[in-house]
């Protein structure tokens, strides 16, 4: 009966949300494919080696499972790993990373019949949920089939998830306790899950897997080609604003104009803006031009084109999957969605490259931020004006900026190892020894 009631609620929700879906399909060309899989027509994976089904909701989570997949391959080579995602960007990234070696498919909508169909076709021995997207019908079907479900890299944001879940604590407690293991990033998250009703024995602190995924090597493949295509010379300096959100680009451009007008930036110093959402590329291009700057789009300068980059130009990173290349070329980095209350974009990738990193006050999605600050590997600013002063100081004192960057990379290296601990838990549930489960 509960499944039928949920199915009715989901159907009503889909109808109510249909104007939003249709708008995104028409205007942004999203959600146009994969509907058969959303309704349970996943690839047929059973009948061979035992299947480990890993679900990563969107782009960030897909990037976060790379090290996990590699480690599972090494420790459990007789198992088959399949990947699901939910968003268009997550699916595109999963295909780029894992196809053709692995099956990649859309995660089913949580209609009971769609979930049952997906489970029959995939026939997993174990399910791994990256960071904790949990759905009641999905967990109910997994439990009935005796399939262990493990959350890895679990987190619970202080300002969003935690207060919302507290309002429905009796319901969410039941969901949490249908999970076999909740492997979370740190003790703070563990306490929140337990406070919401998760049985303490199910909650394990294993660390943040992102630390294992980020590459601490200084060289990034393709970075030289990117610099040449954009027209960046050996003596040019670059500030990269990565993963920006609505409202931030206008702030950055205003500060850039002030720095240039005051002669505080110097010639051949450029700003590159890489918005978090691809559907905002056109909007940001218009903002750059409206502010009086030339917008140099990455898509207009593919590898092999080159050409001089004129003073006063602002680079727009309007491609997917190249942010790390941009960071590798940077003399200073601002991590976006942090001057506005959006929780912050991923700061660890730039830190791992040994870059001086600044971010704003709104980083509630990253509880690691205080530790990175304490390690001397980043600077937190209160507003756009303080950000401009920080960037100016780094450009004026490259040695101090480089010292901060080295501390950032050292901090990343010190926090690695979560993936091996999660793989050990998975191996134990499958009745196999899969690596060491050291305490983080």
N, C-alpha and C positions, 0 to 999 in steps of 0.2 A: 504493500500500500504506500509506503514512503516513497518508493521509486516512482510509482504512478503520479503521486502528488508533485514530486520534483519535475517529472516530465511535463506536467501541465504548466507549472510555473516557468520552466525553461521556454516552452512554446509561447506563452504569453510575453515573456521577456524578449524573445526574438522578434515577435510582431511589433512590440513597442519600440524596439531599437532599429527596426527596419529602415526608417529614414536616414539614420546615421550610417548604417551599412551601405545603403544604396548611394549615398553621397560620396562615401569613400571609394566605392567601386567605380563610380563614374568620374569623379573629379581627380582622385589620386591613384586610380587604377589598382586599388588594393582589394584583397579577398576575392579575386576573380577566378582563382583556380583551387583545386584540391577539395571540392565540395563532397565528392564521393568518399574520400578518406575522412573528412570531418564527420560524415555520417556512418563511419565504422568500416568502410571498405579499405582497410589497411592491407599491405602486402601479406601474402601467405608465407609465413616464416617457420612454422612448425614442421615436424617430421624429420628434422636433421639434428645438428648439435643443439644443446640447450641454449635458449635465447635469453639474453639480457637486454631488456628494453629500457633505454635511457631517454627521458623527456627533458628537453630544454626549451623553455617558453619562447624566448626571443633572441635577438642577435647577441646580447651580452652573455646570456646563459649558454648559448651554443659555443661561443668562443671559450667559455669557462670549462667545457667538458673535454677539450682536446687532450689535456694531460691525463684525465681519467680514462678515456678510451685507450690511449697508448699503454697505460699501466695495466688495464684489464687485459689487453691483448698479450702483454708480456707474462702476466701471472696466471691467466685463465685462457690459454690459447685454444682449448677445445670447446669454447663457448662462442656463440655467434652474437655480435652486438648490433642492434638496430637503433635508429635515432628517430625521434619525433620532435616536432616543433609546432608552434601555433601561429606566429606572425609571418608575414611575407618576407621580411628581412631575415628572420630566423631561419626560414626554409631555404632562402637563397644562400645564406652562409653555410648551413648544414650540407647542402648539395656541393658547394665549392670545397668544403673540407673533407667530406666522407664518400661522396659518390665517385666512381662506381663500386668501390670496395664494399660499401654497406648500403642497406636499405634505409632510405630517408622518407618520411611520410608525415602527413598532417595528424596531429593529435585529435582524437575524436571529441566532438561535443559531448557534454555529460548527460545526454539522453540514455536511459538505461539500455535500450535496445541497441543503440549505436556502440556503447561501450562493450556490451556482451559480444557483439559482432567483431569488434576490433580484437578482443581477447581471444576469441576462437581462431582468428586468422593469424595473429602474431604468436599466440601460445607461449608466453614468456615463462621462464623459470623464476625470474625475479625482475622487478621494476625499480628503476632509479629515477627519482624526481629531483631535478636540479633546483635548489634553493627553496622548494616547498610549495609549488602550485598544487593544491589538493582539491579534489572534487568528490562529493559524497557518493555518487553512483559508481564512479571509477573505483574508489576504495572498497565499496561494498562488493562489487564484482570480483575484485582481486582477492578479498577475504574469502568469498564463497569458493573460489577456485584454489585456495590455499597458496596463493602467490605472494611471497614477501614483497613489501613495498618499503623502500628506503629513501628517505630524504637526505641528500648530501648538500653541503655548503649552506645549510639552513640559516635563515636570518629572519628577524622580526623588527621592522622599523619602529622607532619610538613614537613618531608623530603620526603614522598612518596605520599600519597593520595592527599594532598592539592595542591602541584605544578602540579601534573598530571591533576587533575580536573580543575584547572585554565585554562589549555590549551583548554578545551572543555566546558567552562563556559555556553554558551547558551544551550547546550544539557543537561548538568548536572542540570542546574536550573529547566528545565522542569521536570526532574525525581524527584528532591527533592520536587517539589510542587505537585506531585501526591501522596506523602505521607500525611497521615492525621495528624500525629504528629511525630516530630523528638525529642525524649527525649535523651539528651546528657549528658556526664559525668561532664563537667565543662564549665565555661564561655569562656575559650579559644576555645574549640571546637565549642561552640555556635556561636562565632564571625566568625569562619572559614566557617561554613555552611551558615550563613547569607551573608557573603562576596561572596560566590559562587552562590548566588541567591535564597536561601531558604527564603520564606516569614517569617519575624520575628514572626508572630503569630503562626506559626507551630512549632517553636523551643522552647523547654522547657529544663531547666537545672534541672536534677533530681539527679545527683550524679552517682557514679560508683557502679554498683551492685556487683562487685567482693568483695567489703568490707562486704557485707551481706552473701556472700557464704562462705568465709573463716571462719574456725573454730578457735576461740581464746582459746579453752580449751587446757590444756597442755598434756592431754593423747590422744594418737592416737591408735586406735584399731589395733592390729597386729604388733605394733612396737617391742614389746618384742620378739615375734616369729621371726621377721626379724633379730634382734640382735643375737639371739641364733643360727639361721641357718647360719649366716655369721661367727660366732665364735668371736663376739665382747664381751669382758668381762667387768665387772663393772668398772674397772680402765682404760679401753681403751678410747682414744679420737678419734673423727672422724671429718674430714672436708668433707663436701658434696659440690660438684660442680654440681648444678642442671640445667637442660635445656641447656646444652652446645651445641655449634655450631661448624662447621668446622673451624679448625685452633686453637681453644682454648685448646683442649685436649693436643696437643703437647706443648703449652706454659705452661700449668699446670704441665705436667710431667717433663719438663725441670726445673721448679722452685722447684718441689718436690725433684728432684735429687740434686739440689744445697743445699736445706735446710738439707737434710740428710747428704750430704757430709761434710757440715760445722758443723754438730752436733747441729744444731739449732732447731731440731724438736723433739728430744727425742724418746725413744722407745715406742712402742705400741700406736703410733699415725698414723692413716690411712686416706687415701684419697678415697672417693667414687665418681665416675663420673657417672652421669645419663644423657646421651645424650637426646636432645630434640626430635630427629627423630628416630623411631625404626629401620629404614633401615640402620642406621649408627652403629648399635651395633657391627657388625662384624668388621667394619673398626676401631672402637675405641679399640676393643679387640686386634687387631694387633698392634695398636699404643702403647698400654701399654706394650706389650711383646717386641716390638722393642726398647722401652726405657729402657729395662732391668728389668722390674718389673714383678712379677707374677700377671696375671689377674684372679681375683676370680669373676666369673660370678654369679649373683643372680640366674639365671636359673639352674646353676649346684649345687646350695645349696638351694633347696626348704625347706619350713618349716618342722621341725622335723629331719633335717639331723645333723646340728651342726658340731663340729670339730674345732680345734684350727686354728686361723688365724695367719699365719706366718708373722713376721716382714718383711717389704719390699713389702708386697702384696698391690695391688691396687684393690679396689672393683669396678666392673662394674654393674651398675643397668640396666640390659637388660630386664626388664619387664615393662609393662604399668600399670599405676595407683598406683604405690608405692612410688612416689616421696615424698609425705607427710610423709610417714613412715620414709624414709631416713632423711628428715629434722628434724623429732622429735628426732632422735638419735644424731644429729649433735651438736658439740661444736662450730662450725663456719660454715657459709654458703657462698659460692660464687654463684651468680645467673648468668648463662651463656648467650651467644649470646650478650654480652655487651662489651667484649674486642675486638670483631670484629664488623663491622658496620651492625648488623642485627636487631637492635632495642631493644634487651633485652628480656629475658624470664620473666615469672611472678615472681616478688619479694615479692608479698603480702602474699603468703602462708607461706613462711618461717618467715616473719616478724610477722604474726599473732600467730605463735607458740612461739614468744618471743626469737628468735634466732638472734645473731649478724650477720648482712647481709652485704656483700660487692658486689659491681657490678662495671663494667667498665664504660667508657665514653659514650658508645653508647646505650642509653636507650630511644630513641625517641618514642618508642611505649608506654611508660609509663610516661605521664605528671605528675603523682603523685610522681615520684622520687624526685623532688626538695622539695616537702612538707615532705616526709619521711626523707630526709636529714636534713631539717630545724628542724624537731622534734627530732633530735638526735637519730633516729632509724636505721641508716644505714651509711655506708662509701662508697664513690665513689673513685675509684682508676684510675690512668691514664693509667697503663699498668700492665703487669704480674709481673714485679719486685716489684712494689708498693703493688700489691695484696699479694705477698709472705710476705712482711714485715708486712702488716696488719694482716694476719693470724697468723704469728709468735707472734705478740704483743698480740693478743687475747688469744692464748694458754698460754702465759707467765703470763697473768693477767686475770684469769677467772672472777673475780669480775667486772672488767670494761666491759668485754664482756657481762656479765649477765645484767648489768645496761643498756647497749645499747639495748639488747633484750627486756627488759621491756618497754623501750620507744617505740620500734617498735610496740609491741602489743597494747599499749595505743593509739598510732596513728590510728591503724586499728579500734579499738572500737569507736574512736571519729568520724569516717567517715561513720558509718553504717546508714541505713535508706532509701537508694535509691530504694530498691525493693518495699517498701510500697508506695512510691510516684508514681512509674510506674504502680503499680496495681490500684491506684486511677484513673489514666488517662484512663486505659483500662476499668475500671468499668464505668466511665462517658460516654465513647463512646458506651458502651453496654446498657446505660440507667439504670445503677445500681450504688449504692453507695458502693465503695469498698475500705474502709480504708481512712486514712487522707493523704492529699497531702501537707505536710509541706515543707517549703523551706529548701534545703540542707544547 
